Amino acid sequence: MSESKRLFFAIAIPPKIQKQLVQWRADHFPADAGVPVAAANMHLTLAFLGEVSAEKQRALAAMAGRIRQPGFTLHLDDAGQWLRSRVVWLGTRQPPRGLLQLANMLRAQAARSGCYQSPQPFHPHLTLLRNAGQAVPIPAPGFHWEIPVTEFALYESRFTGGRTRYTSLQRWTLSE
């Protein structure tokens, strides 16, 4: 019996933008606001899958490989905090239609494969800070990063040595 893996589909944030986001976060949030997410772990989750067997992983990957959709541009120009989940996030004021379509397809496929999907509407975001238990001041509008999205990936989440690491297992290119 093969062991299951904790998996999710996501969009990677390019390393150059990861560095800019880390600097922006340091410039705009107090050091005690929460636990900063490591630059290498910054991503935008499309569909969380949970604990998945090797067999189910193969089926989900096959379904993901059949998605035919053009790439799109992601504009990170919104930020906020969810006090209940203790997260400070960066997101998009106007999610591109391509992003919503991709996430909806992946979430629907995951649900059909037996992966629980939250009933909450999809809110595209990347997590900047975790364990932000107190309200933090959110920077005024005016910040903006543009990311051309040409692929998405299946990631594994592993907690080892006191930290969470995300590893890209497989990638799919969005059509031109």
Backbone torsions as a table, in degrees:
resi	resn	phi	psi	omega
1	MET	NA	120.6	-179.7
2	SER	-80.4	148.1	-179.2
3	GLU	-78.5	152.8	-179.9
4	SER	-83.7	161.6	178.9
5	LYS	-122.6	150.5	176.7
6	ARG	-89.1	113.1	-169.4
7	LEU	-124.1	157.9	172.3
8	PHE	-157.6	152.5	172.4
9	PHE	-93.3	139.5	-178.8
10	ALA	-155.9	169.2	172.7
11	ILE	-106.3	129.5	178.5
12	ALA	-76.8	150.5	174.6
13	ILE	-100.5	125.8	-177.8
14	PRO	-57.6	142.9	-177.3
15	PRO	-52.2	-38.4	179.8
16	LYS	-61.9	-41.3	179.7
17	ILE	-74.2	-34.8	174.9
18	GLN	-54.9	-46.6	-179.5
19	LYS	-61.8	-42.6	178.8
20	GLN	-63.4	-39.9	-179.6
21	LEU	-67.2	-39.2	177.6
22	VAL	-62.2	-43.3	179.5
23	GLN	-66.3	-44.8	179.1
24	TRP	-59.7	-44.0	179.4
25	ARG	-61.1	-44.5	179.6
26	ALA	-63.2	-35.9	-178.9
27	ASP	-75.3	-25.4	-170.6
28	HIS	-113.5	-11.2	-178.8
29	PHE	-125.1	139.2	177.7
30	PRO	-64.0	151.1	-177.0
31	ALA	-59.0	-28.9	-177.7
32	ASP	-94.5	13.4	-176.4
33	ALA	-69.5	-28.8	-178.0
34	GLY	169.7	-175.3	-179.8
35	VAL	-91.1	118.0	-179.0
36	PRO	-67.3	137.5	174.0
37	VAL	-75.3	133.0	179.6
38	ALA	-59.3	142.7	-179.0
39	ALA	-51.9	-45.2	-177.2
40	ALA	-65.2	-18.2	179.9
41	ASN	-94.8	0.0	-179.6
42	MET	-72.6	127.1	-179.4
43	HIS	-159.4	169.6	174.8
44	LEU	-116.8	109.8	-177.7
45	THR	-70.0	132.9	176.1
46	LEU	-97.4	-41.8	180.0
47	ALA	-155.4	124.7	175.5
48	PHE	-88.4	134.0	-174.8
49	LEU	-108.0	-24.4	-178.0
50	GLY	79.4	-155.0	-179.5
51	GLU	-76.2	121.0	-172.8
52	VAL	-128.1	133.6	176.9
53	SER	-73.0	163.3	179.0
54	ALA	-60.5	-39.3	-179.4
55	GLU	-64.7	-44.9	179.7
56	LYS	-68.1	-35.5	177.6
57	GLN	-60.2	-44.3	178.9
58	ARG	-61.1	-43.3	-179.2
59	ALA	-65.0	-43.5	179.3
60	LEU	-65.2	-39.7	179.1
61	ALA	-65.2	-39.9	178.8
62	ALA	-62.8	-42.5	179.1
63	MET	-65.0	-42.3	-180.0
64	ALA	-61.6	-37.5	-179.1
65	GLY	-67.2	-16.8	179.8
66	ARG	-90.4	-5.6	-179.6
67	ILE	-71.0	127.0	176.5
68	ARG	-119.3	109.8	-176.4
69	GLN	-154.7	143.0	177.7
70	PRO	-70.9	156.4	174.4
71	GLY	-68.1	175.4	-178.4
72	PHE	-155.0	172.3	178.8
73	THR	-110.2	130.1	179.3
74	LEU	-100.7	130.5	177.8
75	HIS	-111.8	111.2	176.0
76	LEU	-87.9	104.5	-173.2
77	ASP	-145.0	20.2	-179.0
78	ASP	-141.4	151.0	178.2
79	ALA	-146.7	158.5	178.9
80	GLY	-172.1	-174.4	-180.0
81	GLN	-138.8	137.9	171.6
82	TRP	-108.1	106.3	-176.7
83	LEU	-65.3	-36.9	-177.6
84	ARG	-63.2	-42.9	179.2
85	SER	-92.8	0.6	175.1
86	ARG	58.3	46.0	-175.9
87	VAL	-125.6	137.3	168.3
88	VAL	-106.2	130.3	-172.0
89	TRP	-128.6	162.6	173.9
90	LEU	-122.7	133.5	-176.7
91	GLY	-145.5	-155.9	-174.7
92	THR	-129.2	131.5	-179.9
93	ARG	-66.1	-39.8	-178.6
94	GLN	-124.8	90.1	-179.9
95	PRO	-60.5	130.9	178.0
96	PRO	-63.2	146.4	-178.9
97	ARG	-55.9	-39.1	-180.0
98	GLY	-60.2	-37.5	178.4
99	LEU	-65.5	-46.6	-179.2
100	LEU	-64.3	-41.0	179.0
101	GLN	-62.8	-45.8	-178.2
102	LEU	-62.4	-48.1	-179.6
103	ALA	-62.3	-42.6	-179.1
104	ASN	-63.7	-40.8	178.6
105	MET	-64.1	-46.3	-178.1
106	LEU	-66.2	-40.2	179.4
107	ARG	-66.6	-39.7	179.2
108	ALA	-65.4	-43.4	178.6
109	GLN	-63.3	-41.2	179.8
110	ALA	-62.6	-44.6	-179.7
111	ALA	-62.3	-43.2	178.8
112	ARG	-63.5	-26.9	179.6
113	SER	-88.5	4.6	176.9
114	GLY	90.8	11.5	176.7
115	CYS	-90.7	119.7	-179.1
116	TYR	-56.2	133.1	175.7
117	GLN	-119.1	131.5	-179.7
118	SER	-57.8	140.4	176.3
119	PRO	-73.4	-11.7	178.7
120	GLN	-63.5	144.1	176.4
121	PRO	-63.4	150.3	178.6
122	PHE	-63.2	125.7	177.8
123	HIS	-123.8	94.1	-176.0
124	PRO	-61.3	126.3	-179.0
125	HIS	-161.9	161.4	167.4
126	LEU	-120.6	142.7	-176.7
127	THR	-83.5	126.1	177.0
128	LEU	-94.2	-44.2	-177.0
129	LEU	-134.4	139.6	172.9
130	ARG	-110.4	166.5	178.1
131	ASN	53.9	36.9	177.3
132	ALA	-90.3	83.8	-173.4
133	GLY	-76.5	-23.0	179.9
134	GLN	-105.1	152.7	176.5
135	ALA	-63.0	133.4	178.3
136	VAL	-116.0	147.7	176.9
137	PRO	-68.3	130.2	179.5
138	ILE	-93.3	132.1	-179.9
139	PRO	-56.6	146.6	178.7
140	ALA	-62.6	151.4	177.1
141	PRO	-55.7	156.2	-179.4
142	GLY	133.6	-17.3	175.9
143	PHE	-81.4	153.6	-176.9
144	HIS	-167.0	128.9	170.3
145	TRP	-127.4	140.4	-179.7
146	GLU	-113.9	126.1	-178.4
147	ILE	-125.7	114.6	173.1
148	PRO	-73.6	125.2	-177.7
149	VAL	-103.7	115.5	-177.9
150	THR	-119.7	-1.8	179.3
151	GLU	-158.8	165.7	171.8
152	PHE	-137.0	166.8	-173.3
153	ALA	-142.4	160.5	171.3
154	LEU	-100.4	125.8	-177.6
155	TYR	-116.2	151.5	169.7
156	GLU	-108.1	137.7	176.8
157	SER	-107.2	122.1	179.0
158	ARG	-128.2	136.6	175.9
159	PHE	-104.0	108.5	-179.6
160	THR	-139.7	143.8	177.0
161	GLY	58.1	33.1	177.2
162	GLY	79.7	4.4	177.7
163	ARG	-138.9	156.8	178.5
164	THR	-92.3	134.0	176.5
165	ARG	-124.5	138.6	177.4
166	TYR	-110.3	130.7	179.8
167	THR	-122.0	128.6	176.5
168	SER	-74.7	123.8	-178.8
169	LEU	-97.1	-34.1	-175.4
170	GLN	-159.2	144.7	-179.3
171	ARG	-126.5	150.9	176.3
172	TRP	-130.5	137.8	-180.0
173	THR	-89.7	138.2	173.5
174	LEU	-84.6	145.9	-175.7
175	SER	-70.9	161.7	-179.4
176	GLU	-73.7	NA	NA
